[in-house]
Amino acid sequence: MLTIFDAAFFDSNIYLYLVLPLLIFFARIIDVTLGTMRIIFVSKGERLLAPILGFFEVFIWIIAIGKIMGNLDNYACYFGYAAGFATGNWVGMKLEEHLAMGNILVRVIATKDGSLLVKNLSKSGYGATLVEGEGSAGKVQLVYSIVSRENLKEVISVIEEFNPKAFFTIEDVRKVSSGIFPAKSPIHKLNPFRRWRKGK
């Protein structure tokens, strides 16, 4: 049961204009972060994790919006809600970047011998495919390689060593059935806690 002191605290200015906005702020960080991760998992085709994250995302959001609706004259709550939304987006992107989930397609347009780049990628344990093409400046060679996102920096360093001014693009890949990948980084289903277990 609430005591007189407890009731007085919930009616105090400290609670209404400091504690409550902070609670809404942190609740929004959590639910927006979960929402960002949910969208990523949906794009990766994860049918189990996405609905679970969606449940907790909406559950927390309902609690936060309920507090807003119960204090419509409290503009500090509005500020906490908006600030939490913005911070949650940033936290979600940083978390996704840290987890480095999924696979990506790296496409390099080489104006010189692309077979050398294929050999360099192969030496590093990455599969690559060379395709002849023609651009506005003449014949070119396109090198395709599908890699795990956690290996992207290493792949880019191989590309830049081949040609510091090489033109390349990076795209998300939803699913990979097979391929050549480094032994230390096999392609599995998404596991968002893999990097933490490694202590990274």
N, C-alpha and C positions, 0 to 999 in steps of 0.2 A: 504494500500500500504506500501511496505517496504521502510523505509527511508535509507539514506546513512549509518547512524549509525547501523541500523539493519543488513544491508548487510555486513558491516565490522565485526560485531560481529560473524555472521555465518561463516565468513572466518578466524576468529581469532584462534590462537592456544588454547586459553582457551575453546572455543566451541568444536573444533575438537578433542582435546586430553583430555578433562576433562568432559564437559557437555554431549557431544554426547555419549561417552562410558558409562557414568552413566545412561543416558536414555535407552540405549540398555540393560544395566545390569538389571535395574528395569523392563523393558519390558519382559525380559527373565524370571525373577523371577515370574512374573504374569502368563505368558503363560505356563511355566513348572508346576507351582502349579495347574493351571487349568487342565493341561494334567494329572497330578497325580490323581486329584479328578475325572476326567472323567473316567479313567481306573477303579477306585474303584467303581464308579456308574455303569459302564458297567458290572463289575463282580457281582454286586448286582441286576442286571436286571432292573435298573431304565431307562426306555425308553424315558422319557421326559427330565430329567436333563442332561443326558450324551450328547445328540446332542447339547443342548444349550451351555454347557461348551465347547464342541468341536468347535462350531462356533467362540466363542470369543478367544479360544486358538489359532486357525489358523489365525484369523484376526490380533491378536497382533504379532504373529510370522512373518507374511508377512511384517508388518511394520518394525520389527527389522531386518529381513534379507535384506529388501530393503535398509536400512541405511548401512548395511555391504557392499552390492554390490556397493553402491554409494561411498564408501570410502575404496576401496580394498588395498590402500597403508597405511591405518591407523591401525597399529597393536594394538593400545589401544582399538579400537572397538572390535577386536578379543578377547582380554582379557576380556572386559566387557561382551561379548556374552557367553564365556565359564564360567566365574565366575557366571553369572546370571543363567546359566543352572544348575550348581552344587548347588547353593543356593536355586533355585526353587524346586529341588528335596527334599532338607532338609525341606523347609517350607511346602511343600505338605504333607510330612509324619507327621510332627508335627501337622498340621491342622487336618489331618485324625485321628490322635491319640487323639486330643482334642475333636473332634466331637463324637468319639466312635460310629460310625455308624454300623448298622446291627446286626446280631446275630452270635453266634459262638457255635460250638459243643465242649464240654469238655469231654474227655474220660479218665477215671481213671482206672488203672489196680491195683486192690487191692489184696494183698496176705493174708489179714485177713478179718474179717467179713465186707463185703461191704455193708450189709444192714444197718449198723450203719451210714455209710456215707450218704446213701439214706435218712435216718431219719433226719440227721443233715441238709442236703440240703432242705428237706421238711419243717423243722422248720423255715428255713430262707426264705421260699417262692418259692423255685426252684424245678421244677419237675426233677425226675431222674429215670432211668431205670437200673435194675440190671440184668446182663447176666452171666451165668456160662461159664467158659472157661478153657483152659489148656495151660500152657506155658512150657518152657524148664525146669523149676524148679518144675513143678507140677501144681495142680489145682489153678486157680485164679478166681477172680470175676471182671467183667468189669462193670463200672458204667458210664452211658451216661447221659449228661444233656445239654440241649440247653438253652443258656442264652443270654441276651443282652450284647453287648461288654462293655457298661458302668458299668455293674455289675461284670465284670470279676475279679477285685481285691477282692471283697467280697467273690466270689465263691472260689478263690484260698485260701483265708484265712480259709474257712471252710474245704477245702481239707487238708491243712497243719495242721490244728488243729486235724483232724482225724489221719493223719500220716505225720509228717514233711518230711519224705523221700519218700512219695508217688510218683509213676511214672504216669504222666498224659500228654496228648497231647491236643492241641487246634487247631481247624480247622474252617475256614470260612463256613458259611451256607448261601446259596443264598436266600432261601425262607423258611418261616415257616407258616404252615397253622393253627396250633393250639398248645396248650400246657399249662403248668402251669408256670406262671411267677409272680414275686412280684407285688402286687397291685400298688406300687409306680412307677413301670417301665413296663407298658404294651408294647407289641410288636406292633408297627405301621409300616407303610411304612416309608422309610427313610426320615428324616426331618433334614437337616444339620444345621438348626438354633435353634433346640430345646434346646440345652444346653445353648446357649447364652441367650435365653429368660428367662431361669432359673437363670441367673446371674452367671453361673459357668465359 
